[in-house]
Amino acid sequence: MTSPGGFDIESLKKNALIATIVGFVCGGAIPGVLGLLGYLKADQEPETAKKFTKWAWIAFGIIWALGIVLVILYFIIIFAAVGSSGSI
């Protein structure tokens, strides 16, 4: 189904639903809620729904990137602490 603005509503809803599920399961509350808002707005405001879905994926990526950086920093700190303990 296509809206008057030229948006494919079913595609928007599918993408928002995927962003919601992946967001809540793997990314936390922020991407999950943004994806859910995109899903709920798809019928009445498809342009807003598309923006919410886009920001859900952006938030998901930022959260994962920060998580990876924090894990790397954790291991660097552990290795530095073990290396500086100096066993003779």
N, CA, C and O atoms as a Tinker XYZ file with bonds, in Angstrom:
   352  protein
     1  N      0.853000   -1.173000    0.000000    73     2
     2  CA     0.000000    0.000000    0.000000    64     1     3
     3  C      0.899000    1.236000    0.000000    63     2     4     5
     4  O      1.868000    1.300000    0.756000    81     3
     5  N      0.587000    2.195000   -0.828000    73     3     6
     6  CA     1.350000    3.426000   -0.930000    64     5     7
     7  C      0.519000    4.574000   -0.392000    63     6     8     9
     8  O     -0.671000    4.689000   -0.686000    81     7
     9  N      1.159000    5.417000    0.396000    73     7    10
    10  CA     0.469000    6.576000    0.953000    64     9    11
    11  C      0.446000    7.702000   -0.071000    63    10    12    13
    12  O      1.147000    7.628000   -1.081000    81    11
    13  N     -0.351000    8.747000    0.172000    73    11    14
    14  CA    -0.388000    9.878000   -0.750000    64    13    15
    15  C      0.975000   10.554000   -0.931000    63    14    16    17
    16  O      1.220000   11.159000   -1.975000    81    15
    17  N      1.855000   10.465000    0.052000    73    15    18
    18  CA     3.171000   11.078000   -0.048000    64    17    19
    19  C      4.159000   10.242000   -0.844000    63    18    20    21
    20  O      5.305000   10.653000   -1.028000    81    19
    21  N      3.738000    9.081000   -1.318000    73    19    22
    22  CA     4.608000    8.213000   -2.097000    64    21    23
    23  C      5.405000    7.217000   -1.277000    63    22    24    25
    24  O      6.339000    6.605000   -1.795000    81    23
    25  N      5.057000    7.040000   -0.006000    73    23    26
    26  CA     5.768000    6.102000    0.852000    64    25    27
    27  C      5.102000    4.739000    0.804000    63    26    28    29
    28  O      3.876000    4.645000    0.755000    81    27
    29  N      5.898000    3.691000    0.819000    73    27    30
    30  CA     5.389000    2.329000    0.910000    64    29    31
    31  C      5.206000    2.017000    2.400000    63    30    32    33
    32  O      6.171000    1.737000    3.111000    81    31
    33  N      3.947000    2.070000    2.859000    73    31    34
    34  CA     3.636000    1.927000    4.284000    64    33    35
    35  C      4.075000    0.562000    4.817000    63    34    36    37
    36  O      4.644000    0.474000    5.905000    81    35
    37  N      3.815000   -0.488000    4.063000    73    35    38
    38  CA     4.163000   -1.826000    4.543000    64    37    39
    39  C      5.671000   -1.968000    4.705000    63    38    40    41
    40  O      6.136000   -2.590000    5.660000    81    39
    41  N      6.428000   -1.403000    3.792000    73    39    42
    42  CA     7.880000   -1.450000    3.888000    64    41    43
    43  C      8.368000   -0.650000    5.087000    63    42    44    45
    44  O      9.265000   -1.089000    5.807000    81    43
    45  N      7.781000    0.526000    5.303000    73    43    46
    46  CA     8.131000    1.334000    6.471000    64    45    47
    47  C      7.849000    0.578000    7.766000    63    46    48    49
    48  O      8.673000    0.564000    8.680000    81    47
    49  N      6.683000   -0.046000    7.833000    73    47    50
    50  CA     6.311000   -0.783000    9.046000    64    49    51
    51  C      7.237000   -1.969000    9.271000    63    50    52    53
    52  O      7.618000   -2.252000   10.406000    81    51
    53  N      7.603000   -2.668000    8.193000    73    51    54
    54  CA     8.491000   -3.819000    8.319000    64    53    55
    55  C      9.869000   -3.378000    8.820000    63    54    56    57
    56  O     10.429000   -3.991000    9.728000    81    55
    57  N     10.408000   -2.320000    8.229000    73    55    58
    58  CA    11.718000   -1.819000    8.655000    64    57    59
    59  C     11.693000   -1.325000   10.096000    63    58    60    61
    60  O     12.637000   -1.561000   10.851000    81    59
    61  N     10.627000   -0.647000   10.478000    73    59    62
    62  CA    10.502000   -0.155000   11.847000    64    61    63
    63  C     10.359000   -1.311000   12.837000    63    62    64    65
    64  O     10.908000   -1.259000   13.938000    81    63
    65  N      9.631000   -2.345000   12.451000    73    63    66
    66  CA     9.463000   -3.510000   13.322000    64    65    67
    67  C     10.797000   -4.226000   13.520000    63    66    68    69
    68  O     11.121000   -4.647000   14.630000    81    67
    69  N     11.565000   -4.361000   12.450000    73    67    70
    70  CA    12.890000   -4.983000   12.564000    64    69    71
    71  C     13.789000   -4.136000   13.467000    63    70    72    73
    72  O     14.503000   -4.672000   14.314000    81    71
    73  N     13.753000   -2.814000   13.286000    73    71    74
    74  CA    14.555000   -1.925000   14.127000    64    73    75
    75  C     14.126000   -2.032000   15.588000    63    74    76    77
    76  O     14.966000   -1.974000   16.486000    81    75
    77  N     12.826000   -2.188000   15.831000    73    75    78
    78  CA    12.321000   -2.326000   17.196000    64    77    79
    79  C     12.844000   -3.604000   17.843000    63    78    80    81
    80  O     13.367000   -3.576000   18.957000    81    79
    81  N     12.702000   -4.711000   17.146000    73    79    82
    82  CA    13.106000   -6.002000   17.708000    64    81    83
    83  C     14.614000   -6.049000   17.927000    63    82    84    85
    84  O     15.078000   -6.405000   19.010000    81    83
    85  N     15.375000   -5.690000   16.896000    73    83    86
    86  CA    16.838000   -5.707000   17.020000    64    85    87
    87  C     17.290000   -4.692000   18.073000    63    86    88    89
    88  O     18.226000   -4.948000   18.830000    81    87
    89  N     16.623000   -3.549000   18.113000    73    87    90
    90  CA    16.975000   -2.528000   19.092000    64    89    91
    91  C     16.779000   -3.002000   20.512000    63    90    92    93
    92  O     17.677000   -2.854000   21.342000    81    91
    93  N     15.619000   -3.572000   20.811000    73    91    94
    94  CA    15.368000   -4.032000   22.174000    64    93    95
    95  C     16.231000   -5.235000   22.541000    63    94    96    97
    96  O     16.698000   -5.331000   23.676000    81    95
    97  N     16.449000   -6.152000   21.605000    73    95    98
    98  CA    17.191000   -7.369000   21.919000    64    97    99
    99  C     18.696000   -7.112000   21.996000    63    98   100   101
   100  O     19.362000   -7.616000   22.901000    81    99
   101  N     19.232000   -6.339000   21.064000    73    99   102
   102  CA    20.696000   -6.192000   20.967000    64   101   103
   103  C     21.220000   -4.792000   21.238000    63   102   104   105
   104  O     22.431000   -4.619000   21.377000    81   103
   105  N     20.362000   -3.790000   21.318000    73   103   106
   106  CA    20.869000   -2.431000   21.408000    64   105   107
   107  C     20.410000   -1.650000   22.612000    63   106   108   109
   108  O     21.009000   -0.625000   22.939000    81   107
   109  N     19.387000   -2.090000   23.272000    73   107   110
   110  CA    18.903000   -1.367000   24.432000    64   109   111
   111  C     17.576000   -0.683000   24.179000    63   110   112   113
   112  O     16.918000   -0.902000   23.163000    81   111
   113  N     17.207000    0.145000   25.128000    73   111   114
   114  CA    15.884000    0.763000   25.100000    64   113   115
   115  C     15.767000    1.889000   24.070000    63   114   116   117
   116  O     14.715000    2.049000   23.451000    81   115
   117  N     16.822000    2.660000   23.884000    73   115   118
   118  CA    16.717000    3.828000   23.004000    64   117   119
   119  C     16.414000    3.426000   21.557000    63   118   120   121
   120  O     15.443000    3.927000   20.990000    81   119
   121  N     17.209000    2.537000   20.935000    73   119   122
   122  CA    16.854000    2.162000   19.566000    64   121   123
   123  C     15.531000    1.405000   19.493000    63   122   124   125
   124  O     14.803000    1.521000   18.507000    81   123
   125  N     15.219000    0.638000   20.520000    73   123   126
   126  CA    13.953000   -0.086000   20.535000    64   125   127
   127  C     12.755000    0.850000   20.560000    63   126   128   129
   128  O     11.787000    0.649000   19.827000    81   127
   129  N     12.821000    1.867000   21.400000    73   127   130
   130  CA    11.719000    2.830000   21.501000    64   129   131
   131  C     11.606000    3.656000   20.221000    63   130   132   133
   132  O     10.497000    3.921000   19.756000    81   131
   133  N     12.736000    4.063000   19.647000    73   131   134
   134  CA    12.679000    4.822000   18.389000    64   133   135
   135  C     12.079000    3.982000   17.264000    63   134   136   137
   136  O     11.287000    4.482000   16.466000    81   135
   137  N     12.457000    2.710000   17.202000    73   135   138
   138  CA    11.859000    1.822000   16.205000    64   137   139
   139  C     10.371000    1.639000   16.433000    63   138   140   141
   140  O      9.594000    1.615000   15.479000    81   139
   141  N      9.974000    1.513000   17.674000    73   139   142
   142  CA     8.550000    1.375000   18.001000    64   141   143
   143  C      7.769000    2.625000   17.611000    63   142   144   145
   144  O      6.664000    2.529000   17.076000    81   143
   145  N      8.341000    3.793000   17.877000    73   143   146
   146  CA     7.683000    5.037000   17.464000    64   145   147
   147  C      7.550000    5.102000   15.943000    63   146   148   149
   148  O      6.530000    5.553000   15.421000    81   147
   149  N      8.579000    4.653000   15.241000    73   147   150
   150  CA     8.496000    4.603000   13.785000    64   149   151
   151  C      7.394000    3.679000   13.316000    63   150   152   153
   152  O      6.678000    3.996000   12.366000    81   151
   153  N      7.249000    2.539000   13.973000    73   151   154
   154  CA     6.193000    1.598000   13.603000    64   153   155
   155  C      4.805000    2.187000   13.854000    63   154   156   157
   156  O      3.901000    2.055000   13.029000    81   155
   157  N      4.655000    2.838000   15.010000    73   155   158
   158  CA     3.341000    3.379000   15.363000    64   157   159
   159  C      2.942000    4.573000   14.496000    63   158   160   161
   160  O      1.752000    4.809000   14.290000    81   159
   161  N      3.904000    5.320000   13.991000    73   159   162
   162  CA     3.609000    6.506000   13.185000    64   161   163
   163  C      3.508000    6.204000   11.688000    63   162   164   165
   164  O      3.168000    7.095000   10.910000    81   163
   165  N      3.789000    4.989000   11.275000    73   163   166
   166  CA     3.874000    4.669000    9.848000    64   165   167
   167  C      2.570000    4.929000    9.098000    63   166   168   169
   168  O      2.611000    5.359000    7.945000    81   167
   169  N      1.442000    4.687000    9.702000    73   167   170
   170  CA     0.161000    4.863000    9.000000    64   169   171
   171  C     -0.221000    6.331000    8.833000    63   170   172   173
   172  O     -0.678000    6.728000    7.761000    81   171
   173  N     -0.043000    7.133000    9.864000    73   171   174
   174  CA    -0.481000    8.528000    9.802000    64   173   175
   175  C      0.607000    9.481000    9.297000    63   174   176   177
   176  O      0.319000   10.395000    8.524000    81   175
   177  N      1.835000    9.274000    9.725000    73   175   178
   178  CA     2.929000   10.186000    9.382000    64   177   179
   179  C      4.123000    9.383000    8.867000    63   178   180   181
   180  O      5.074000    9.157000    9.614000    81   179
   181  N      4.092000    8.949000    7.612000    73   179   182
   182  CA     5.168000    8.083000    7.116000    64   181   183
   183  C      6.545000    8.759000    7.081000    63   182   184   185
   184  O      7.561000    8.088000    7.263000    81   183
   185  N      6.593000   10.060000    6.853000    73   183   186
   186  CA     7.893000   10.740000    6.824000    64   185   187
   187  C      8.518000   10.740000    8.216000    63   186   188   189
   188  O      9.718000   10.512000    8.363000    81   187
   189  N      7.696000   10.997000    9.239000    73   187   190
   190  CA     8.181000   10.959000   10.621000    64   189   191
   191  C      8.587000    9.537000   10.997000    63   190   192   193
   192  O      9.585000    9.339000   11.691000    81   191
   193  N      7.829000    8.561000   10.548000    73   191   194
   194  CA     8.151000    7.164000   10.827000    64   193   195
   195  C      9.502000    6.792000   10.228000    63   194   196   197
   196  O     10.292000    6.085000   10.853000    81   195
   197  N      9.760000    7.266000    9.031000    73   195   198
   198  CA    11.038000    6.983000    8.378000    64   197   199
   199  C     12.190000    7.602000    9.166000    63   198   200   201
   200  O     13.251000    6.993000    9.296000    81   199
   201  N     11.986000    8.809000    9.690000    73   199   202
   202  CA    13.024000    9.468000   10.496000    64   201   203
   203  C     13.275000    8.718000   11.797000    63   202   204   205
   204  O     14.423000    8.528000   12.196000    81   203
   205  N     12.196000    8.290000   12.461000    73   203   206
   206  CA    12.356000    7.542000   13.711000    64   205   207
   207  C     13.116000    6.236000   13.457000    63   206   208   209
   208  O     13.985000    5.858000   14.243000    81   207
   209  N     12.788000    5.555000   12.369000    73   207   210
   210  CA    13.451000    4.295000   12.057000    64   209   211
   211  C     14.928000    4.529000   11.753000    63   210   212   213
   212  O     15.787000    3.764000   12.191000    81   211
   213  N     15.218000    5.588000   11.000000    73   211   214
   214  CA    16.610000    5.918000   10.692000    64   213   215
   215  C     17.386000    6.199000   11.976000    63   214   216   217
   216  O     18.504000    5.713000   12.142000    81   215
   217  N     16.802000    6.975000   12.880000    73   215   218
   218  CA    17.482000    7.298000   14.134000    64   217   219
   219  C     17.600000    6.088000   15.048000    63   218   220   221
   220  O     18.531000    6.006000   15.850000    81   219
   221  N     16.664000    5.145000   14.936000    73   219   222
   222  CA    16.789000    3.903000   15.705000    64   221   223
   223  C     18.043000    3.150000   15.275000    63   222   224   225
   224  O     18.790000    2.657000   16.120000    81   223
   225  N     18.279000    3.059000   13.966000    73   223   226
   226  CA    19.474000    2.371000   13.473000    64   225   227
   227  C     20.741000    3.140000   13.819000    63   226   228   229
   228  O     21.766000    2.533000   14.128000    81   227
   229  N     20.684000    4.461000   13.771000    73   227   230
   230  CA    21.850000    5.267000   14.136000    64   229   231
   231  C     22.181000    5.074000   15.615000    63   230   232   233
   232  O     23.344000    4.888000   15.972000    81   231
   233  N     21.167000    5.116000   16.470000    73   231   234
   234  CA    21.380000    4.903000   17.905000    64   233   235
   235  C     21.927000    3.502000   18.167000    63   234   236   237
   236  O     22.802000    3.320000   19.014000    81   235
   237  N     21.412000    2.519000   17.441000    73   235   238
   238  CA    21.891000    1.142000   17.571000    64   237   239
   239  C     23.383000    1.070000   17.234000    63   238   240   241
   240  O     24.152000    0.449000   17.967000    81   239
   241  N     23.790000    1.693000   16.147000    73   239   242
   242  CA    25.185000    1.692000   15.742000    64   241   243
   243  C     26.080000    2.404000   16.745000    63   242   244   245
   244  O     27.177000    1.936000   17.050000    81   243
   245  N     25.614000    3.525000   17.252000    73   243   246
   246  CA    26.396000    4.279000   18.240000    64   245   247
   247  C     26.582000    3.466000   19.515000    63   246   248   249
   248  O     27.679000    3.421000   20.072000    81   247
   249  N     25.518000    2.825000   19.975000    73   247   250
   250  CA    25.600000    2.021000   21.196000    64   249   251
   251  C     26.572000    0.860000   21.014000    63   250   252   253
   252  O     27.371000    0.575000   21.906000    81   251
   253  N     26.509000    0.189000   19.867000    73   251   254
   254  CA    27.438000   -0.923000   19.610000    64   253   255
   255  C     28.862000   -0.423000   19.505000    63   254   256   257
   256  O     29.773000   -1.052000   20.041000    81   255
   257  N     29.079000    0.697000   18.825000    73   255   258
   258  CA    30.437000    1.244000   18.694000    64   257   259
   259  C     31.005000    1.611000   20.065000    63   258   260   261
   260  O     32.162000    1.312000   20.360000    81   259
   261  N     30.200000    2.252000   20.893000    73   259   262
   262  CA    30.651000    2.595000   22.248000    64   261   263
   263  C     30.950000    1.343000   23.066000    63   262   264   265
   264  O     31.917000    1.303000   23.826000    81   263
   265  N     30.124000    0.338000   22.905000    73   263   266
   266  CA    30.355000   -0.919000   23.618000    64   265   267
   267  C     31.667000   -1.572000   23.225000    63   266   268   269
   268  O     32.397000   -2.065000   24.085000    81   267
   269  N     31.975000   -1.581000   21.934000    73   267   270
   270  CA    33.226000   -2.165000   21.463000    64   269   271
   271  C     34.414000   -1.358000   21.980000    63   270   272   273
   272  O     35.410000   -1.933000   22.421000    81   271
   273  N     34.315000   -0.041000   21.929000    73   271   274
   274  CA    35.398000    0.809000   22.434000    64   273   275
   275  C     35.606000    0.564000   23.931000    63   274   276   277
   276  O     36.747000    0.479000   24.385000    81   275
   277  N     34.537000    0.450000   24.690000    73   275   278
   278  CA    34.670000    0.204000   26.128000    64   277   279
   279  C     35.300000   -1.150000   26.425000    63   278   280   281
   280  O     36.095000   -1.263000   27.358000    81   279
   281  N     34.965000   -2.171000   25.659000    73   279   282
   282  CA    35.578000   -3.490000   25.858000    64   281   283
   283  C     37.070000   -3.421000   25.551000    63   282   284   285
   284  O     37.874000   -3.983000   26.294000    81   283
   285  N     37.453000   -2.745000   24.473000    73   283   286
   286  CA    38.866000   -2.598000   24.128000    64   285   287
   287  C     39.603000   -1.843000   25.229000    63   286   288   289
   288  O     40.691000   -2.247000   25.638000    81   287
   289  N     39.015000   -0.747000   25.710000    73   287   290
   290  CA    39.644000    0.009000   26.797000    64   289   291
   291  C     39.780000   -0.836000   28.064000    63   290   292   293
   292  O     40.786000   -0.738000   28.767000    81   291
   293  N     38.793000   -1.649000   28.352000    73   291   294
   294  CA    38.839000   -2.525000   29.519000    64   293   295
   295  C     40.042000   -3.453000   29.433000    63   294   296   297
   296  O     40.787000   -3.591000   30.403000    81   295
   297  N     40.242000   -4.097000   28.270000    73   295   298
   298  CA    41.370000   -5.008000   28.123000    64   297   299
   299  C     42.706000   -4.270000   28.157000    63   298   300   301
   300  O     43.682000   -4.795000   28.695000    81   299
   301  N     42.767000   -3.081000   27.601000    73   299   302
   302  CA    43.999000   -2.292000   27.666000    64   301   303
   303  C     44.341000   -1.962000   29.118000    63   302   304   305
   304  O     45.498000   -2.070000   29.522000    81   303
   305  N     43.353000   -1.565000   29.893000    73   303   306
   306  CA    43.585000   -1.239000   31.300000    64   305   307
   307  C     44.009000   -2.481000   32.091000    63   306   308   309
   308  O     44.907000   -2.405000   32.930000    81   307
   309  N     43.377000   -3.603000   31.832000    73   307   310
   310  CA    43.741000   -4.854000   32.525000    64   309   311
   311  C     45.174000   -5.243000   32.189000    63   310   312   313
   312  O     45.957000   -5.566000   33.083000    81   311
   313  N     45.525000   -5.213000   30.892000    73   311   314
   314  CA    46.887000   -5.575000   30.501000    64   313   315
   315  C     47.905000   -4.603000   31.080000    63   314   316   317
   316  O     48.997000   -5.021000   31.466000    81   315
   317  N     47.580000   -3.335000   31.150000    73   315   318
   318  CA    48.490000   -2.344000   31.719000    64   317   319
   319  C     48.648000   -2.582000   33.213000    63   318   320   321
   320  O     49.753000   -2.458000   33.740000    81   319
   321  N     47.572000   -2.920000   33.903000    73   319   322
   322  CA    47.644000   -3.163000   35.345000    64   321   323
   323  C     48.450000   -4.433000   35.644000    63   322   324   325
   324  O     49.244000   -4.463000   36.583000    81   323
   325  N     48.241000   -5.468000   34.845000    73   323   326
   326  CA    48.985000   -6.713000   35.057000    64   325   327
   327  C     50.459000   -6.505000   34.724000    63   326   328   329
   328  O     51.338000   -7.007000   35.424000    81   327
   329  N     50.722000   -5.763000   33.653000    73   327   330
   330  CA    52.111000   -5.509000   33.251000    64   329   331
   331  C     52.859000   -4.644000   34.235000    63   330   332   333
   332  O     54.069000   -4.807000   34.387000    81   331
   333  N     52.196000   -3.739000   34.902000    73   331   334
   334  CA    52.864000   -2.839000   35.833000    64   333   335
   335  C     53.009000   -3.441000   37.229000    63   334   336   337
   336  O     53.715000   -2.886000   38.071000    81   335
   337  N     52.351000   -4.564000   37.481000    73   335   338
   338  CA    52.470000   -5.180000   38.804000    64   337   339
   339  C     53.860000   -5.750000   39.000000    63   338   340   341
   340  O     54.347000   -5.840000   40.127000    81   339
   341  N     54.499000   -6.134000   37.911000    73   339   342
   342  CA    55.912000   -6.548000   37.921000    64   341   343
   343  C     56.246000   -7.669000   38.878000    63   342   344   345
   344  O     56.583000   -7.420000   40.035000    81   343
   345  N     56.157000   -8.873000   38.421000    73   343   346
   346  CA    56.559000  -10.006000   39.272000    64   345   347
   347  C     58.038000  -10.304000   39.025000    63   346   348   349
   348  O     58.464000  -10.484000   37.884000    81   347
   349  N     58.813000  -10.352000   40.111000    73   347   350
   350  CA    60.262000  -10.592000   39.998000    64   349   351
   351  C     60.579000  -11.969000   40.480000    63   350   352
   352  O     61.741000  -12.374000   40.471000    81   351
